[in-house]
Amino acid sequence: MIVITAPTGQIGSRVLDALLDGEQNVRVIARDPDRLTRKARERAEVVPGSHRDPDVLAEALKGADSVMCLVPPDPRADDILEHYLGFARPLRDAVKAQGVKRVVGVTSLGRSYGRHAGLLSPAFAMDDMIESTGVAYRALAMPFFMENLLNQAETLRARGMFLMPNTADRPLATVATRDIAAAAVRLLADHFWSGQDTVPVISPDSLSPNDMAQVLSEVLERPVRFQQVDGETYKATMMRYGMSDAWAQGLVDMAAAQSDGIYDAERRALAAPAPTDFRQWCQEVLKPVVLA
């Protein structure tokens, strides 16, 4: 039995769909089961509730061999570390109590960075907590999600630009969520691995925001430029949209760590990149949204 958390998100929904297509036995923890697809409701076991709830986890992990752990974002959280550990603690306890054999976690690249990295640092704390159980663990380590740019589709459409606090000419490793999901599916469907390890999932290219703007200009067939925003301005803007002070500061600190090279060591050591490059993703995913 494979248990999937956050099964309606960008990654979890793809993982769930692929595992069902592969005839795997799947159980999902869903805060809102009505958001699941009809196929998922009919073919997967559904445990209503949040995987932050120890009782829900205890029920969901009974007889489970493998678990996929994904912490959903909460931009209104007042404590970013506690947000992550609030999911990691009950998982740690349930994994030990239920005898789960394998856990696949979605985390960040840069665990060896050694300095505060905003929203990335709590993910590393989650990894530590899960690994403390001794369970076989694979940390799927991600850089910048290409899908983050979907939040700027309107700005791209109306103003021909996108904005981030990252340094304009500093290469930024990226990944498409479909490649993260594919990596998770391979691990969850394999019932024989053991030990603990990190699995980087990184696109073939490593472009600076300025380079991304050039690719976007070519794909959208219109001029696109990148605008770097200072941290204070970016934070204030995010808070005006309802984000908590802690989460907004976490984004600013994350961007600073990215510009400082938090992903660089693992990017250089990468032996096999993920298949989707930035241009392909822009053509297939971002362009239809911007031009809609």
DRENFI-493465 format. One record per residue (C-alpha): residue number from 0; x, y, z; residue in one letter. Coordinates in steps of 0.25 Angstrom, whole numbers. Example, Ala and Ser with C-alpha at 12.3 -4.5 7.8 and 13.67 -1.06 7.14 Angstrom:
<recs>
rec i:0, X:49, Y:-18, Z:31, aa:A;
rec i:1, X:55, Y:-4, Z:29, aa:S;
</recs>
This chain:
<recs>
rec i:0, X:0, Y:0, Z:0, aa:M;
rec i:1, X:5, Y:14, Z:-4, aa:I;
rec i:2, X:0, Y:26, Z:4, aa:V;
rec i:3, X:0, Y:40, Z:-3, aa:I;
rec i:4, X:-1, Y:53, Z:4, aa:T;
rec i:5, X:-6, Y:66, Z:-2, aa:A;
rec i:6, X:-12, Y:58, Z:-14, aa:P;
rec i:7, X:-19, Y:70, Z:-20, aa:T;
rec i:8, X:-7, Y:79, Z:-22, aa:G;
rec i:9, X:2, Y:80, Z:-34, aa:Q;
rec i:10, X:11, Y:69, Z:-31, aa:I;
rec i:11, X:2, Y:60, Z:-22, aa:G;
rec i:12, X:-9, Y:59, Z:-33, aa:S;
rec i:13, X:1, Y:55, Z:-44, aa:R;
rec i:14, X:7, Y:44, Z:-35, aa:V;
rec i:15, X:-7, Y:39, Z:-31, aa:L;
rec i:16, X:-11, Y:38, Z:-45, aa:D;
rec i:17, X:1, Y:31, Z:-50, aa:A;
rec i:18, X:1, Y:21, Z:-39, aa:L;
rec i:19, X:-14, Y:18, Z:-41, aa:L;
rec i:20, X:-10, Y:16, Z:-56, aa:D;
rec i:21, X:1, Y:6, Z:-52, aa:G;
rec i:22, X:-9, Y:-2, Z:-44, aa:E;
rec i:23, X:-3, Y:1, Z:-31, aa:Q;
rec i:24, X:-11, Y:0, Z:-18, aa:N;
rec i:25, X:-12, Y:15, Z:-13, aa:V;
rec i:26, X:-18, Y:22, Z:-1, aa:R;
rec i:27, X:-19, Y:37, Z:0, aa:V;
rec i:28, X:-20, Y:47, Z:11, aa:I;
rec i:29, X:-29, Y:58, Z:6, aa:A;
rec i:30, X:-34, Y:70, Z:14, aa:R;
rec i:31, X:-45, Y:72, Z:3, aa:D;
rec i:32, X:-48, Y:58, Z:-3, aa:P;
rec i:33, X:-58, Y:65, Z:-13, aa:D;
rec i:34, X:-46, Y:72, Z:-20, aa:R;
rec i:35, X:-40, Y:58, Z:-24, aa:L;
rec i:36, X:-43, Y:53, Z:-38, aa:T;
rec i:37, X:-54, Y:43, Z:-40, aa:R;
rec i:38, X:-43, Y:33, Z:-44, aa:K;
rec i:39, X:-36, Y:35, Z:-31, aa:A;
rec i:40, X:-49, Y:34, Z:-22, aa:R;
rec i:41, X:-53, Y:21, Z:-29, aa:E;
rec i:42, X:-40, Y:14, Z:-29, aa:R;
rec i:43, X:-32, Y:19, Z:-17, aa:A;
rec i:44, X:-35, Y:18, Z:-2, aa:E;
rec i:45, X:-38, Y:32, Z:3, aa:V;
rec i:46, X:-35, Y:36, Z:17, aa:V;
rec i:47, X:-42, Y:50, Z:20, aa:P;
rec i:48, X:-34, Y:60, Z:28, aa:G;
rec i:49, X:-20, Y:66, Z:29, aa:S;
rec i:50, X:-7, Y:59, Z:30, aa:H;
rec i:51, X:-4, Y:69, Z:41, aa:R;
rec i:52, X:-14, Y:61, Z:50, aa:D;
rec i:53, X:-7, Y:49, Z:57, aa:P;
rec i:54, X:-20, Y:41, Z:57, aa:D;
rec i:55, X:-22, Y:43, Z:42, aa:V;
rec i:56, X:-8, Y:38, Z:40, aa:L;
rec i:57, X:-10, Y:27, Z:49, aa:A;
rec i:58, X:-22, Y:22, Z:41, aa:E;
rec i:59, X:-16, Y:25, Z:28, aa:A;
rec i:60, X:-2, Y:18, Z:30, aa:L;
rec i:61, X:-8, Y:5, Z:35, aa:K;
rec i:62, X:-2, Y:-6, Z:27, aa:G;
rec i:63, X:5, Y:4, Z:18, aa:A;
rec i:64, X:19, Y:0, Z:11, aa:D;
rec i:65, X:22, Y:14, Z:6, aa:S;
rec i:66, X:18, Y:29, Z:8, aa:V;
rec i:67, X:20, Y:41, Z:0, aa:M;
rec i:68, X:22, Y:53, Z:9, aa:C;
rec i:69, X:19, Y:67, Z:3, aa:L;
rec i:70, X:16, Y:79, Z:12, aa:V;
rec i:71, X:6, Y:88, Z:6, aa:P;
rec i:72, X:9, Y:103, Z:6, aa:P;
rec i:73, X:2, Y:113, Z:16, aa:D;
rec i:74, X:5, Y:127, Z:12, aa:P;
rec i:75, X:-2, Y:132, Z:25, aa:R;
rec i:76, X:6, Y:123, Z:34, aa:A;
rec i:77, X:13, Y:132, Z:45, aa:D;
rec i:78, X:24, Y:122, Z:48, aa:D;
rec i:79, X:30, Y:115, Z:35, aa:I;
rec i:80, X:39, Y:105, Z:43, aa:L;
rec i:81, X:27, Y:101, Z:52, aa:E;
rec i:82, X:18, Y:100, Z:39, aa:H;
rec i:83, X:28, Y:89, Z:34, aa:Y;
rec i:84, X:30, Y:82, Z:47, aa:L;
rec i:85, X:15, Y:82, Z:50, aa:G;
rec i:86, X:14, Y:72, Z:38, aa:F;
rec i:87, X:28, Y:65, Z:41, aa:A;
rec i:88, X:25, Y:61, Z:55, aa:R;
rec i:89, X:13, Y:53, Z:54, aa:P;
rec i:90, X:19, Y:47, Z:42, aa:L;
rec i:91, X:31, Y:43, Z:49, aa:R;
rec i:92, X:23, Y:37, Z:60, aa:D;
rec i:93, X:13, Y:29, Z:51, aa:A;
rec i:94, X:24, Y:24, Z:43, aa:V;
rec i:95, X:31, Y:18, Z:55, aa:K;
rec i:96, X:18, Y:13, Z:61, aa:A;
rec i:97, X:12, Y:7, Z:48, aa:Q;
rec i:98, X:25, Y:1, Z:43, aa:G;
rec i:99, X:25, Y:8, Z:30, aa:V;
rec i:100, X:37, Y:3, Z:21, aa:K;
rec i:101, X:40, Y:15, Z:12, aa:R;
rec i:102, X:37, Y:30, Z:11, aa:V;
rec i:103, X:39, Y:39, Z:-1, aa:V;
rec i:104, X:39, Y:54, Z:3, aa:G;
rec i:105, X:39, Y:66, Z:-6, aa:V;
rec i:106, X:49, Y:76, Z:-1, aa:T;
rec i:107, X:59, Y:86, Z:-6, aa:S;
rec i:108, X:73, Y:85, Z:-12, aa:L;
rec i:109, X:84, Y:92, Z:-3, aa:G;
rec i:110, X:84, Y:84, Z:10, aa:R;
rec i:111, X:99, Y:86, Z:12, aa:S;
rec i:112, X:98, Y:101, Z:10, aa:Y;
rec i:113, X:100, Y:103, Z:25, aa:G;
rec i:114, X:93, Y:116, Z:26, aa:R;
rec i:115, X:79, Y:122, Z:28, aa:H;
rec i:116, X:71, Y:120, Z:15, aa:A;
rec i:117, X:57, Y:125, Z:17, aa:G;
rec i:118, X:46, Y:115, Z:13, aa:L;
rec i:119, X:57, Y:105, Z:9, aa:L;
rec i:120, X:62, Y:103, Z:23, aa:S;
rec i:121, X:50, Y:97, Z:30, aa:P;
rec i:122, X:50, Y:87, Z:18, aa:A;
rec i:123, X:64, Y:82, Z:23, aa:F;
rec i:124, X:58, Y:81, Z:37, aa:A;
rec i:125, X:47, Y:72, Z:32, aa:M;
rec i:126, X:57, Y:63, Z:25, aa:D;
rec i:127, X:65, Y:62, Z:38, aa:D;
rec i:128, X:53, Y:58, Z:46, aa:M;
rec i:129, X:48, Y:48, Z:37, aa:I;
rec i:130, X:62, Y:42, Z:35, aa:E;
rec i:131, X:63, Y:41, Z:51, aa:S;
rec i:132, X:53, Y:29, Z:50, aa:T;
rec i:133, X:63, Y:21, Z:42, aa:G;
rec i:134, X:53, Y:18, Z:31, aa:V;
rec i:135, X:58, Y:17, Z:17, aa:A;
rec i:136, X:57, Y:31, Z:12, aa:Y;
rec i:137, X:58, Y:38, Z:-2, aa:R;
rec i:138, X:58, Y:53, Z:-1, aa:A;
rec i:139, X:54, Y:58, Z:-15, aa:L;
rec i:140, X:62, Y:71, Z:-15, aa:A;
rec i:141, X:57, Y:82, Z:-23, aa:M;
rec i:142, X:62, Y:96, Z:-28, aa:P;
rec i:143, X:53, Y:107, Z:-33, aa:F;
rec i:144, X:39, Y:102, Z:-38, aa:F;
rec i:145, X:37, Y:107, Z:-52, aa:M;
rec i:146, X:22, Y:107, Z:-48, aa:E;
rec i:147, X:25, Y:119, Z:-39, aa:N;
rec i:148, X:24, Y:128, Z:-52, aa:L;
rec i:149, X:10, Y:124, Z:-54, aa:L;
rec i:150, X:7, Y:134, Z:-43, aa:N;
rec i:151, X:12, Y:145, Z:-52, aa:Q;
rec i:152, X:4, Y:141, Z:-65, aa:A;
rec i:153, X:-4, Y:154, Z:-64, aa:E;
rec i:154, X:9, Y:163, Z:-62, aa:T;
rec i:155, X:15, Y:156, Z:-74, aa:L;
rec i:156, X:2, Y:158, Z:-82, aa:R;
rec i:157, X:0, Y:173, Z:-78, aa:A;
rec i:158, X:14, Y:178, Z:-76, aa:R;
rec i:159, X:23, Y:169, Z:-83, aa:G;
rec i:160, X:32, Y:166, Z:-70, aa:M;
rec i:161, X:33, Y:157, Z:-58, aa:F;
rec i:162, X:38, Y:161, Z:-44, aa:L;
rec i:163, X:46, Y:154, Z:-34, aa:M;
rec i:164, X:56, Y:158, Z:-23, aa:P;
rec i:165, X:67, Y:149, Z:-29, aa:N;
rec i:166, X:79, Y:155, Z:-35, aa:T;
rec i:167, X:77, Y:157, Z:-50, aa:A;
rec i:168, X:90, Y:151, Z:-55, aa:D;
rec i:169, X:92, Y:139, Z:-45, aa:R;
rec i:170, X:88, Y:125, Z:-51, aa:P;
rec i:171, X:76, Y:119, Z:-44, aa:L;
rec i:172, X:74, Y:104, Z:-45, aa:A;
rec i:173, X:60, Y:101, Z:-48, aa:T;
rec i:174, X:50, Y:89, Z:-49, aa:V;
rec i:175, X:37, Y:86, Z:-55, aa:A;
rec i:176, X:27, Y:79, Z:-45, aa:T;
rec i:177, X:24, Y:68, Z:-55, aa:R;
rec i:178, X:38, Y:63, Z:-54, aa:D;
rec i:179, X:37, Y:64, Z:-39, aa:I;
rec i:180, X:25, Y:55, Z:-40, aa:A;
rec i:181, X:31, Y:45, Z:-49, aa:A;
rec i:182, X:43, Y:43, Z:-40, aa:A;
rec i:183, X:34, Y:41, Z:-28, aa:A;
rec i:184, X:26, Y:31, Z:-36, aa:V;
rec i:185, X:38, Y:23, Z:-39, aa:R;
rec i:186, X:42, Y:22, Z:-25, aa:L;
rec i:187, X:28, Y:19, Z:-19, aa:L;
rec i:188, X:26, Y:8, Z:-29, aa:A;
rec i:189, X:39, Y:2, Z:-26, aa:D;
rec i:190, X:38, Y:-7, Z:-13, aa:H;
rec i:191, X:52, Y:-11, Z:-12, aa:F;
rec i:192, X:61, Y:1, Z:-9, aa:W;
rec i:193, X:67, Y:4, Z:5, aa:S;
rec i:194, X:75, Y:13, Z:12, aa:G;
rec i:195, X:75, Y:29, Z:12, aa:Q;
rec i:196, X:79, Y:38, Z:1, aa:D;
rec i:197, X:76, Y:51, Z:-6, aa:T;
rec i:198, X:71, Y:50, Z:-21, aa:V;
rec i:199, X:73, Y:64, Z:-28, aa:P;
rec i:200, X:63, Y:67, Z:-39, aa:V;
rec i:201, X:68, Y:78, Z:-47, aa:I;
rec i:202, X:65, Y:83, Z:-61, aa:S;
rec i:203, X:76, Y:82, Z:-72, aa:P;
rec i:204, X:78, Y:97, Z:-73, aa:D;
rec i:205, X:82, Y:107, Z:-62, aa:S;
rec i:206, X:78, Y:121, Z:-66, aa:L;
rec i:207, X:79, Y:134, Z:-60, aa:S;
rec i:208, X:66, Y:142, Z:-59, aa:P;
rec i:209, X:71, Y:151, Z:-70, aa:N;
rec i:210, X:73, Y:138, Z:-78, aa:D;
rec i:211, X:59, Y:134, Z:-75, aa:M;
rec i:212, X:54, Y:147, Z:-80, aa:A;
rec i:213, X:61, Y:144, Z:-93, aa:Q;
rec i:214, X:55, Y:130, Z:-95, aa:V;
rec i:215, X:41, Y:136, Z:-91, aa:L;
rec i:216, X:43, Y:147, Z:-102, aa:S;
rec i:217, X:45, Y:136, Z:-112, aa:E;
rec i:218, X:34, Y:127, Z:-108, aa:V;
rec i:219, X:24, Y:138, Z:-106, aa:L;
rec i:220, X:28, Y:145, Z:-118, aa:E;
rec i:221, X:28, Y:158, Z:-111, aa:R;
rec i:222, X:39, Y:166, Z:-103, aa:P;
rec i:223, X:40, Y:161, Z:-88, aa:V;
rec i:224, X:49, Y:167, Z:-78, aa:R;
rec i:225, X:53, Y:163, Z:-64, aa:F;
rec i:226, X:51, Y:173, Z:-52, aa:Q;
rec i:227, X:59, Y:170, Z:-40, aa:Q;
rec i:228, X:51, Y:176, Z:-28, aa:V;
rec i:229, X:58, Y:179, Z:-15, aa:D;
rec i:230, X:55, Y:170, Z:-3, aa:G;
rec i:231, X:47, Y:181, Z:5, aa:E;
rec i:232, X:38, Y:184, Z:-6, aa:T;
rec i:233, X:36, Y:170, Z:-10, aa:Y;
rec i:234, X:32, Y:166, Z:4, aa:K;
rec i:235, X:23, Y:178, Z:6, aa:A;
rec i:236, X:16, Y:174, Z:-7, aa:T;
rec i:237, X:14, Y:160, Z:-3, aa:M;
rec i:238, X:8, Y:165, Z:10, aa:M;
rec i:239, X:-2, Y:174, Z:3, aa:R;
rec i:240, X:-7, Y:161, Z:-4, aa:Y;
rec i:241, X:-9, Y:155, Z:10, aa:G;
rec i:242, X:4, Y:147, Z:12, aa:M;
rec i:243, X:9, Y:147, Z:27, aa:S;
rec i:244, X:21, Y:154, Z:31, aa:D;
rec i:245, X:29, Y:141, Z:34, aa:A;
rec i:246, X:25, Y:135, Z:20, aa:W;
rec i:247, X:28, Y:148, Z:12, aa:A;
rec i:248, X:42, Y:149, Z:19, aa:Q;
rec i:249, X:44, Y:134, Z:16, aa:G;
rec i:250, X:42, Y:137, Z:2, aa:L;
rec i:251, X:52, Y:148, Z:2, aa:V;
rec i:252, X:62, Y:140, Z:10, aa:D;
rec i:253, X:61, Y:128, Z:0, aa:M;
rec i:254, X:63, Y:137, Z:-12, aa:A;
rec i:255, X:76, Y:143, Z:-5, aa:A;
rec i:256, X:81, Y:128, Z:-3, aa:A;
rec i:257, X:78, Y:125, Z:-17, aa:Q;
rec i:258, X:86, Y:137, Z:-22, aa:S;
rec i:259, X:97, Y:133, Z:-12, aa:D;
rec i:260, X:98, Y:119, Z:-19, aa:G;
rec i:261, X:91, Y:110, Z:-10, aa:I;
rec i:262, X:88, Y:100, Z:-22, aa:Y;
rec i:263, X:101, Y:101, Z:-28, aa:D;
rec i:264, X:109, Y:89, Z:-23, aa:A;
rec i:265, X:98, Y:79, Z:-26, aa:E;
rec i:266, X:95, Y:86, Z:-39, aa:R;
rec i:267, X:110, Y:84, Z:-43, aa:R;
rec i:268, X:110, Y:69, Z:-38, aa:A;
rec i:269, X:97, Y:65, Z:-45, aa:L;
rec i:270, X:99, Y:53, Z:-54, aa:A;
rec i:271, X:85, Y:52, Z:-60, aa:A;
rec i:272, X:77, Y:64, Z:-62, aa:P;
rec i:273, X:62, Y:64, Z:-62, aa:A;
rec i:274, X:56, Y:63, Z:-76, aa:P;
rec i:275, X:48, Y:77, Z:-77, aa:T;
rec i:276, X:56, Y:89, Z:-80, aa:D;
rec i:277, X:51, Y:103, Z:-78, aa:F;
rec i:278, X:48, Y:106, Z:-92, aa:R;
rec i:279, X:40, Y:94, Z:-94, aa:Q;
rec i:280, X:32, Y:97, Z:-81, aa:W;
rec i:281, X:29, Y:111, Z:-85, aa:C;
rec i:282, X:24, Y:106, Z:-99, aa:Q;
rec i:283, X:15, Y:95, Z:-93, aa:E;
rec i:284, X:11, Y:101, Z:-80, aa:V;
rec i:285, X:13, Y:116, Z:-78, aa:L;
rec i:286, X:10, Y:121, Z:-92, aa:K;
rec i:287, X:-4, Y:116, Z:-93, aa:P;
rec i:288, X:-7, Y:122, Z:-80, aa:V;
rec i:289, X:-1, Y:136, Z:-83, aa:V;
rec i:290, X:-8, Y:136, Z:-97, aa:L;
rec i:291, X:-21, Y:132, Z:-92, aa:A;
</recs>
